[in-house]
Amino acid sequence: MSVTNKNIHQVIKILQHELKHLPDPSVTLVGKRWKSPFLVLISCILSLRTKDQTTLPASERLFALANTPETMIKLTAKEIEKAVYPVGFYKTKAKSILGICKDILEKFDSQVPNDIDILMTMKGVGRKTANLVLTEGFGIPAICVDTHVHRISNRFEYVHTKNPEETEWALRKQLPKKYWIEYNALLVTWGQNICRPISPLCSQCGIEKFCPKNDVKKHR
């Protein structure tokens, strides 16, 4: 059996129930705690190629120093680097954050844009980040696809795609829109804890009966 439009509602319901005891991804937590598109955007930048257990504390340290574009841009790159270390590529991210703040202040009237194409004009903001800002920062339906979402959506054969961008467009066509906002957080958390890249914990998976384990070589 595979995940289809006939059973996707049941699959989502099971994931919602199974994940109640697990923490949300770091960017989702930032969105819930601060309710600020700007801080969601900055947290997204910090999260790239960095584990959640590093991203969230780094975000908290930085936000304690500055939590608006106006205050953030007054920090030096070195101050940002010190606050966010050891996130991956922290020096590059510090420069990106300052550049993003400058764009927000000078080009967007101090407001984070709520349009994916405009968001992507800022250096360091790719499609995944832009979609995540829309969902977690603004509550706007969008589909953010990272490696977990791409892998799991193909693993249970809801889509058949070769890369995250193809997965996004496939999901836009068939995933019911009411699930767009939460789909990323559900699959990221599931992917971090149960449906892992290598040797997933299928014996603990509540949706195993829907999953053909596509491309899984070994599981537990």
Buried (B, 14 or more C-beta within 10 A) or exposed (E): EEBEEEBBEEBBEBBEEBBEEEBBBBBBBBBEBBEBBBBBBBBBBBBBEBEBEBBBBBBBBBBEBBBBBEEBBEBEBEBBBBBBEEBBBBEBBBBBBBBBBBBBBEEBEEEBBBEBEBBBEBEBBBBBBBBBBBBBBBEBBBBBBBEBBBBBBBBBBBBEBEEBBBBBEBBBEEBEEEBBBBBBBBBBBBBBBBBBEEEBEBEEBBBBEBBEBBEBEEBE
